Every structure is written in C-alpha cells, then in structure tokens.
Amino acid sequence: MIEVTVAALGPVVTELAQAASEPLAPFGVRIEFVFFALTLLGVALFHKHTLAVALSGLSVITGYKLLFTDYDIPGHLLGGHGHEGEWPLILNLLGLLVGFALLAKHFEESRLPELLPRWLPNDWKGGFMLLCLVFVLSSFLDNIAAAMIGGTVAKVVFKDKVHIGYLAAIVAASNAGGAGSVVGDTTTTMIWLDGVSPLDVLHASVGAVAALLFFGVIAARQQDGFQRIQADPTGAVHVDWSRLAVVGLILAGAITTNVMHVGGKQFGFPALGVWVAILACAVFRQPAWHEILPAVKGAVFLLSLVWCASLMPVEELPAASWQTALGLGFISAVFDNIPLTKLAIEQGGYDWGFLAYAVGFGGSMIWFGSSAGVALCNNFPKGKSVYAWIKHGWHVAVGYVIGFFVFLGVVGWHPHAPHKNVKPESGIPAAPVEPGK
C-alpha cells in the first residue's frame, strides 16, 4: 500500500519540483527585479537606515537565488567556466572606498585646502573653478579620489556649509571628467580592458564639458547663495608637505597598479597600490584610522547594491543605438553601471564614447548611483536623501541630457562594429570572430 502511494505521488512530486525551479514572475516581471526595486525604494524612503535596507535586500535576493533557483551563487562570486567572478570587483571597490577616505583625511590635514582661497575668486566663480579642478583631476585619477579631494576642499573653503546641490555637482564633475579617460572611471577602464582603444572613448569629453558648463555654473551659484567662499586666510598657513607626499604616493600607487601589465595582461587592481602606499607611509605619517569604520559602512552599502544588481536576470539589452545609450544613463542612476557596462560590451555595436558618457555620468543623478557619490556622502551624510539630491541637484540630470545632445550634434553617433560574437541565449561572449566574418 505504501509502495503504491509513493509510486502515485512520484509524478506529483516531480511536477512540483519542476514548478519550484521555474523563476517566479508575478505579472510577467521576474521576482528578482521586484525585490531589487523594493530595495531601492527602501533606500530612497529610509535614508537614515540605508545600510540596513541594502543588507536586507542583499539577504532576500541572495537567499531566493540560492534556495529557490539553481543559480550558481559560489560560481558567480568566485568565478569558473571562463568567468572571472565578482570578487575582484567587490574587493577592489572596498579597498578604494576605504583607502580614499584615508587619502582625503591626509589631504585635509596637510592644510593645503586652507591656502586655496588665495587663488579662488571670492564669489560663485570660485565654486565653479573648484568643480573644474575636480573634473580635470578625474581625467587621470579615479573618480572616487577626485570627488573626495573636491569634497575636502569644499568643506574647508565653505566653512563646512556645503549645499546639497553643490555636493551633487562635485560627484557629477568627478564622473563627467572620467568619462573620456580610460583611467578615470571603472566603466571606461572595463571598456579599455576589453580591447577598445582609449581614443574610442576620448570624444566623450565633448558631452562632459558641455554638461559641466551647465550644471557647474548653476551649482556654483547655489553654493554662493548658501555659503560664500571664505576670505583669504589672514594668518600664516603651514602646509604639511609630508602628508601631501603621502597623498601623491597613494595616487601614484593607484594609477600604477591599474595600468601595469603582468604576464602580458593589464593588472587593473588600483586598490592594491592604494593600500601598499598607505601602509608603507604609516611609518612616518599615521593615517586617521578612525575614518575606516564610516568608510567601511559606506562601502558595504554600495557593494550590497552592486551584488544585488549583478544577480538580476538581465541577459541582453535593447539593440545598440543612441537612444539606448541615452536611456542607459538614467538606468545607471539606480541600477549599478558595472553590470550594464558588461552587457553593453558583450553586445557591442555602440559608439564607445557615448556609452562611456552615459554609464559614467548617468550615475550622478542619485547619490548612490556611483561609487563617488557614496564615498562623498560618507563625509556629508545630509546628501543621503534621494528627494533632496534630486530636488537641489536637478541641474545634474538636465546637464546630462544637454551634454548628450550637444555631443550627438557636434560629433554624431558613429557605432563601432561588435568585436565579439555573443551567444544571445547566455549573454556570454564566444570565441573572438575575425574581422569580416
């Protein structure tokens, strides 16, 4: 009797097991997207508890993929079967976010920012020049470092009264400045590592400069009305040149370990150089170790969103076009730009300069849309409000659109032929295809 019952239940159990393995998609939307959207909504609504919300989203999404699907979570993290895995990206971002927080403190304690009012105009043009400085720094430094240096200077010259609209502009300037440089942003570096010439993203600077001229002037006037740049210092300022040397060595370490080649392949791990310099210099100049805890909290928040985004079932993007590139900029403000860039690289057919501009600059529209925004808001917690960021930093989104269409009108859309043969069902690049085939 028991054997008969088991035999009868066998097909039912098998059917239930198969049904359980099918992805849940209420109203035609995969449940992972629902979980991720709720996580982002929670971050927007509960900006004083962003870390708890992000960790909750991470737990729910990872738990669902692990327990109710056959998705290979360990393989996704550690790599295998031709995939590198997410761990290098996660470790690198963690090292950069925490390391550059220490760099910013070294820079502040060098007292050099106290001298800058002597060269910056004492009106809105001083604030605009500072944004231009961040823009230029980001073209050859990591955008996180450029934003942190800009925020440190702003904190001093504006007597710790920095307008949220100006904070958004600092982040936008750091992201825009790196858009045309393959060493200025993680996304452009990814494009470069995939075999795209650095010259093929250089023209992104056309749109970036146009955007800067728009949002930079408006943000500088906002800041001038909120808190004018301080008058030139009256007393003597003694610059701590040894701390400035530490800052220089940290930046040099980041650039070196990012562009150096090991075994014929670009190393691409700037966080290692940052921490080698920090620890080596600690012998004669101790960093502010107490800055690590808030920086780690900010890093864990961002990495939670990056991990959640990497688990989204996005196998392909719409056909490459300037319209798609424009849309990717808005999407990257809420959906981490690194997975988007990966998909776009594998798909091919983009004008790489437009892609670099869109995914690099687009994340500036919301504070957690880029690593530079998260790093800066660790030092300026009032920026962790999506509503306030959008309300006062509206000029960033408008500047993005203006810059994009100036770029399109001046340079034009010139897509590059796909340089990889992509299997559409998996999104995984197959073996390289020779030109003309």
C-alpha positions as CSV (number, residue, x, y, z in Angstrom):
1,M,0.0,0.0,0.0
2,I,2.8,2.4,0.9
3,E,4.7,1.5,-2.2
4,V,1.6,2.2,-4.3
5,T,1.1,5.6,-2.7
6,V,4.7,6.5,-3.2
7,A,4.5,5.5,-6.8
8,A,1.4,7.6,-7.3
9,L,2.9,10.6,-5.6
10,G,6.2,10.4,-7.7
11,P,4.9,12.3,-10.7
12,V,3.3,14.9,-8.5
13,V,6.5,15.5,-6.5
14,T,8.4,15.7,-9.8
15,E,6.0,18.2,-11.2
16,L,6.1,20.3,-8.0
17,A,9.9,20.3,-8.1
18,Q,9.9,21.4,-11.7
19,A,7.4,24.2,-10.9
20,A,9.6,25.3,-7.9
21,S,12.6,25.5,-10.3
22,E,10.7,27.8,-12.6
23,P,11.5,31.5,-12.0
24,L,8.8,33.4,-10.3
25,A,7.4,36.2,-12.4
26,P,4.3,37.9,-11.0
27,F,2.5,39.9,-13.7
28,G,5.3,39.0,-16.1
29,V,8.1,40.6,-14.0
30,R,10.8,38.4,-12.6
31,I,10.7,38.4,-8.8
32,E,14.4,39.4,-8.5
33,F,13.5,42.8,-10.1
34,V,10.6,43.2,-7.7
35,F,13.0,42.6,-4.7
36,F,15.6,45.0,-6.2
37,A,13.0,47.7,-6.8
38,L,11.8,47.4,-3.3
39,T,15.4,47.7,-2.0
40,L,16.0,50.9,-4.0
41,L,12.6,52.3,-2.8
42,G,13.6,51.5,0.8
43,V,16.9,53.3,0.3
44,A,15.1,56.3,-1.0
45,L,12.5,56.4,1.8
46,F,14.6,55.4,4.7
47,H,17.8,57.4,4.0
48,K,18.9,57.2,7.7
49,H,18.9,53.4,7.5
50,T,20.3,52.8,4.1
51,L,22.8,50.2,5.2
52,A,20.1,48.1,6.9
53,V,17.9,48.4,3.8
54,A,20.7,47.4,1.5
55,L,21.7,44.4,3.6
56,S,18.1,43.3,3.8
57,G,17.8,43.4,0.0
58,L,21.0,41.5,-0.3
59,S,19.8,38.8,2.0
60,V,16.4,38.4,0.3
61,I,17.7,38.3,-3.2
62,T,20.7,36.1,-2.5
63,G,18.5,33.8,-0.4
64,Y,15.9,33.5,-3.1
65,K,18.6,32.7,-5.8
66,L,20.3,30.2,-3.5
67,L,17.2,28.3,-2.2
68,F,14.6,28.6,-4.9
69,T,16.6,28.5,-8.1
70,D,19.5,26.5,-9.5
71,Y,21.7,29.7,-9.8
72,D,25.3,29.0,-9.0
73,I,26.0,31.7,-6.3
74,P,29.5,30.4,-5.4
75,G,30.5,30.4,-9.1
76,H,29.0,33.9,-9.6
77,L,31.2,35.1,-6.8
78,L,34.4,33.1,-7.2
79,G,34.3,32.5,-11.0
80,G,34.8,29.4,-13.1
81,H,33.9,28.1,-16.6
82,G,35.6,31.1,-18.2
83,H,34.1,33.7,-15.9
84,E,36.2,35.8,-13.6
85,G,33.6,36.1,-10.9
86,E,32.5,39.2,-8.9
87,W,35.1,39.0,-6.2
88,P,37.8,41.2,-7.9
89,L,35.3,44.0,-8.4
90,I,34.0,43.8,-4.9
91,L,37.4,43.6,-3.3
92,N,38.7,46.5,-5.5
93,L,35.8,48.8,-4.7
94,L,36.1,48.0,-1.0
95,G,39.8,48.9,-1.0
96,L,39.3,52.1,-3.0
97,L,36.4,53.4,-1.0
98,V,38.1,52.9,2.4
99,G,41.6,53.9,1.1
100,F,40.5,57.1,-0.5
101,A,38.7,58.1,2.7
102,L,42.1,58.0,4.4
103,L,43.6,59.9,1.5
104,A,41.0,62.6,1.9
105,K,41.9,63.0,5.6
106,H,45.6,63.2,4.8
107,F,44.9,65.9,2.3
108,E,42.7,67.8,4.7
109,E,45.4,67.6,7.5
110,S,48.1,68.8,5.1
111,R,46.3,72.2,5.4
112,L,46.7,72.9,1.7
113,P,43.0,73.4,1.2
114,E,43.3,76.4,3.6
115,L,45.5,78.1,1.1
116,L,43.2,77.6,-1.9
117,P,41.0,80.7,-1.2
118,R,44.1,82.8,-2.1
119,W,43.7,81.6,-5.7
120,L,39.9,81.0,-5.9
121,P,37.7,84.1,-6.6
122,N,35.6,85.1,-3.6
123,D,32.2,84.6,-5.4
124,W,30.4,81.9,-7.4
125,K,33.3,81.7,-9.8
126,G,35.4,80.2,-7.1
127,G,33.0,77.4,-6.6
128,F,32.9,76.8,-10.4
129,M,36.7,76.7,-10.6
130,L,36.7,74.1,-7.9
131,L,34.3,71.9,-9.9
132,C,36.6,72.4,-13.0
133,L,39.5,71.2,-10.8
134,V,37.6,68.1,-9.8
135,F,36.7,67.5,-13.5
136,V,40.4,67.7,-14.5
137,L,41.6,65.5,-11.6
138,S,39.2,62.8,-12.5
139,S,40.6,62.6,-16.0
140,F,43.7,60.9,-14.7
141,L,42.7,59.9,-11.2
142,D,40.0,57.5,-10.1
143,N,36.7,59.4,-9.8
144,I,36.3,58.5,-6.2
145,A,39.6,60.2,-5.4
146,A,38.7,63.3,-7.3
147,A,35.3,63.5,-5.6
148,M,36.9,63.1,-2.1
149,I,39.6,65.7,-2.8
150,G,36.9,68.1,-4.1
151,G,34.7,67.5,-1.1
152,T,37.6,68.0,1.3
153,V,38.4,71.4,-0.3
154,A,34.8,72.4,-0.3
155,K,34.4,71.6,3.3
156,V,37.3,74.0,4.2
157,V,36.6,76.9,1.8
158,F,32.9,76.9,2.5
159,K,33.3,76.6,6.3
160,D,31.7,73.1,6.4
161,K,28.5,74.6,4.9
162,V,28.2,72.8,1.5
163,H,24.9,72.9,-0.3
164,I,23.4,69.5,-1.4
165,G,23.1,70.8,-5.0
166,Y,26.9,71.5,-4.9
167,L,27.6,68.1,-3.5
168,A,25.7,66.6,-6.4
169,A,27.8,68.8,-8.7
170,I,31.1,67.5,-7.2
171,V,30.0,64.0,-7.9
172,A,28.9,64.9,-11.4
173,A,32.1,66.7,-12.1
174,S,34.2,63.7,-11.0
175,N,32.1,61.3,-13.1
176,A,32.0,63.6,-16.1
177,G,35.7,64.2,-16.0
178,G,36.4,60.4,-16.1
179,A,34.1,59.7,-19.0
180,G,36.6,60.4,-21.7
181,S,39.5,58.7,-20.0
182,V,40.2,55.0,-19.7
183,V,41.9,55.6,-16.3
184,G,39.3,58.0,-14.9
185,D,36.4,55.6,-14.3
186,T,35.8,51.9,-13.6
187,T,33.4,51.7,-16.6
188,T,35.8,53.2,-19.1
189,T,38.6,51.0,-17.8
190,M,36.4,48.0,-18.4
191,I,35.9,49.1,-22.0
192,W,39.6,49.5,-22.4
193,L,40.4,46.1,-20.9
194,D,38.1,44.5,-23.3
195,G,40.3,45.7,-26.2
196,V,38.7,49.0,-27.2
197,S,41.2,51.8,-28.0
198,P,41.5,54.7,-25.5
199,L,40.9,57.0,-28.5
200,D,37.5,55.5,-29.0
201,V,36.2,56.9,-25.7
202,L,38.1,60.2,-25.8
203,H,35.4,62.1,-27.6
204,A,33.0,61.6,-24.6
205,S,34.8,64.7,-23.2
206,V,32.7,66.8,-25.7
207,G,29.5,65.9,-23.9
208,A,31.1,66.0,-20.5
209,V,32.4,69.6,-20.9
210,A,29.0,70.8,-22.2
211,A,27.3,69.2,-19.2
212,L,29.9,70.8,-16.8
213,L,29.3,74.3,-18.2
214,F,25.6,73.9,-17.4
215,F,25.4,72.2,-14.0
216,G,28.6,73.7,-12.8
217,V,27.5,77.3,-13.1
218,I,24.1,76.7,-11.5
219,A,25.6,74.6,-8.7
220,A,28.3,77.3,-8.0
221,R,25.6,80.0,-7.8
222,Q,23.5,77.8,-5.5
223,Q,26.6,77.4,-3.2
224,D,27.4,81.1,-3.3
225,G,23.9,81.9,-2.2
226,F,24.1,79.3,0.6
227,Q,27.6,80.0,1.8
228,R,30.1,82.2,0.0
229,I,33.7,81.1,-0.3
230,Q,35.7,82.3,2.8
231,A,38.0,85.3,2.5
232,D,41.7,84.7,2.1
233,P,43.4,83.5,5.3
234,T,44.9,86.2,7.4
235,G,47.3,84.1,9.4
236,A,50.2,82.0,8.2
237,V,49.3,78.6,6.9
238,H,52.0,76.0,7.3
239,V,51.5,73.2,4.8
240,D,52.4,69.7,6.0
241,W,54.3,68.6,2.9
242,S,54.9,65.1,4.2
243,R,51.2,64.5,4.2
244,L,51.0,65.8,0.7
245,A,53.7,63.4,-0.2
246,V,51.6,60.6,1.2
247,V,48.7,61.8,-0.9
248,G,50.9,61.8,-4.0
249,L,52.2,58.3,-3.3
250,I,48.7,56.9,-2.7
251,L,47.5,58.3,-6.1
252,A,50.7,57.1,-7.8
253,G,50.1,53.6,-6.3
254,A,46.5,53.6,-7.6
255,I,47.5,54.6,-11.1
256,T,50.5,52.2,-11.3
257,T,48.6,49.1,-10.2
258,N,45.7,50.0,-12.5
259,V,47.7,50.3,-15.7
260,M,50.7,48.0,-15.1
261,H,50.8,44.7,-17.0
262,V,51.6,41.3,-15.5
263,G,52.1,38.4,-17.8
264,G,51.0,40.4,-20.8
265,K,47.7,41.3,-19.2
266,Q,46.7,44.6,-17.5
267,F,46.7,44.2,-13.8
268,G,43.7,46.5,-13.2
269,F,43.7,46.5,-9.4
270,P,44.3,50.0,-8.2
271,A,43.2,49.2,-4.6
272,L,46.4,47.2,-4.1
273,G,48.6,50.2,-4.9
274,V,46.5,52.4,-2.6
275,W,46.9,50.2,0.4
276,V,50.6,49.4,-0.2
277,A,51.2,53.2,-0.2
278,I,49.0,53.8,2.9
279,L,50.7,51.1,5.0
280,A,54.2,52.0,3.8
281,C,53.7,55.6,4.6
282,A,52.2,54.9,8.0
283,V,55.7,54.5,9.4
284,F,56.2,58.3,9.3
285,R,52.6,59.6,8.8
286,Q,49.8,57.7,10.6
287,P,46.5,57.8,8.7
288,A,43.3,58.7,10.5
289,W,42.4,55.1,11.3
290,H,39.1,56.2,12.9
291,E,37.9,57.2,9.4
292,I,37.8,53.5,8.4
293,L,34.6,52.5,10.2
294,P,32.3,55.0,8.4
295,A,34.1,54.3,5.2
296,V,33.5,50.6,5.6
297,K,29.8,51.1,6.3
298,G,29.5,53.2,3.1
299,A,31.4,50.6,1.1
300,V,29.3,47.7,2.4
301,F,26.2,49.7,1.4
302,L,27.4,50.2,-2.2
303,L,28.7,46.7,-2.5
304,S,25.4,45.3,-1.4
305,L,23.7,47.1,-4.2
306,V,26.4,46.1,-6.7
307,W,25.9,42.5,-5.7
308,C,22.2,42.7,-5.9
309,A,22.4,44.3,-9.4
310,S,24.8,41.6,-10.6
311,L,22.2,38.9,-9.7
312,M,19.5,40.5,-11.8
313,P,18.4,38.3,-14.8
314,V,19.4,40.7,-17.5
315,E,20.7,38.6,-20.3
316,E,20.7,41.3,-23.0
317,L,20.0,44.9,-23.7
318,P,17.9,46.5,-26.5
319,A,19.6,47.0,-29.8
320,A,22.5,49.4,-29.6
321,S,21.6,52.9,-30.7
322,W,22.0,56.5,-29.4
323,Q,18.5,56.2,-27.8
324,T,19.6,53.1,-25.9
325,A,22.7,54.8,-24.7
326,L,20.7,57.8,-23.5
327,G,18.4,55.5,-21.6
328,L,21.3,53.6,-20.0
329,G,22.4,56.8,-18.4
330,F,19.2,57.1,-16.5
331,I,19.1,53.4,-15.6
332,S,22.7,53.6,-14.2
333,A,21.4,56.1,-11.6
334,V,19.6,53.3,-9.9
335,F,21.0,50.1,-11.5
336,D,24.7,49.7,-10.9
337,N,26.6,50.8,-14.1
338,I,29.1,48.0,-13.9
339,P,26.7,45.2,-14.9
340,L,25.2,47.5,-17.5
341,T,28.7,48.1,-19.0
342,K,29.4,44.4,-19.0
343,L,26.3,43.7,-21.0
344,A,26.9,46.6,-23.4
345,I,30.5,45.5,-24.1
346,E,29.4,41.9,-24.8
347,Q,26.6,43.0,-27.0
348,G,28.8,45.5,-29.0
349,G,27.6,47.9,-31.7
350,Y,27.9,51.0,-29.6
351,D,29.7,54.2,-30.1
352,W,32.0,53.7,-27.2
353,G,32.3,57.4,-26.4
354,F,28.5,57.7,-26.0
355,L,28.4,54.5,-23.8
356,A,31.2,55.9,-21.6
357,Y,29.5,59.2,-21.2
358,A,26.1,57.6,-20.4
359,V,27.1,54.9,-17.9
360,G,29.9,57.1,-16.4
361,F,28.0,60.3,-15.9
362,G,24.4,59.0,-15.5
363,G,25.0,57.6,-12.0
364,S,25.5,61.2,-10.7
365,M,21.7,61.8,-10.8
366,I,21.2,60.0,-7.5
367,W,23.7,59.9,-4.6
368,F,24.1,56.1,-4.6
369,G,24.2,55.8,-8.4
370,S,28.0,55.9,-8.4
371,S,30.8,54.9,-6.0
372,A,32.0,58.6,-6.0
373,G,28.6,59.6,-4.6
374,V,28.6,57.0,-1.9
375,A,32.1,57.9,-0.9
376,L,31.4,61.7,-0.7
377,C,28.2,61.2,1.3
378,N,30.1,59.3,3.9
379,N,31.6,62.6,4.7
380,F,28.4,64.6,4.1
381,P,25.5,62.4,5.5
382,K,22.9,65.1,4.6
383,G,23.4,64.0,1.0
384,K,21.9,60.6,1.7
385,S,18.4,61.8,0.7
386,V,17.2,60.9,-2.8
387,Y,14.5,63.5,-2.6
388,A,16.9,66.3,-1.5
389,W,19.5,65.2,-4.1
390,I,17.0,65.3,-7.0
391,K,15.3,68.5,-5.8
392,H,18.5,70.5,-5.3
393,G,20.7,68.7,-7.8
394,W,18.2,68.8,-10.7
395,H,20.8,70.5,-12.8
396,V,22.8,67.3,-13.0
397,A,20.0,65.4,-14.8
398,V,19.3,68.3,-17.1
399,G,23.0,68.8,-17.7
400,Y,23.3,65.1,-18.6
401,V,20.6,65.5,-21.3
402,I,22.1,68.7,-22.6
403,G,25.6,67.3,-22.7
404,F,24.3,64.2,-24.5
405,F,22.6,66.1,-27.3
406,V,25.5,68.6,-27.7
407,F,27.7,65.5,-28.0
408,L,25.3,64.0,-30.6
409,G,25.0,67.2,-32.6
410,V,28.7,68.0,-32.6
411,V,30.3,64.6,-33.0
412,G,27.4,62.4,-34.2
413,W,26.7,58.7,-33.5
414,H,29.4,56.5,-35.0
415,P,28.9,53.0,-33.7
416,H,31.7,50.5,-33.7
417,A,31.2,47.1,-35.1
418,P,30.7,44.4,-32.5
419,H,34.1,43.0,-31.7
420,K,32.8,39.8,-30.1
421,N,30.4,37.1,-31.1
422,V,27.8,36.9,-28.4
423,K,25.6,34.0,-27.7
424,P,22.2,35.7,-27.2
425,E,20.8,33.0,-25.0
426,S,23.5,33.3,-22.4
427,G,25.0,36.8,-22.9
428,I,28.4,35.1,-22.7
429,P,30.9,36.1,-25.4
430,A,32.1,33.2,-27.6
431,A,35.5,33.0,-29.2
432,P,36.6,36.2,-30.9
433,V,35.5,36.5,-34.5
434,E,37.9,37.6,-37.2
435,P,37.1,40.9,-38.9
436,G,34.8,40.4,-41.9
437,K,33.3,37.1,-40.6
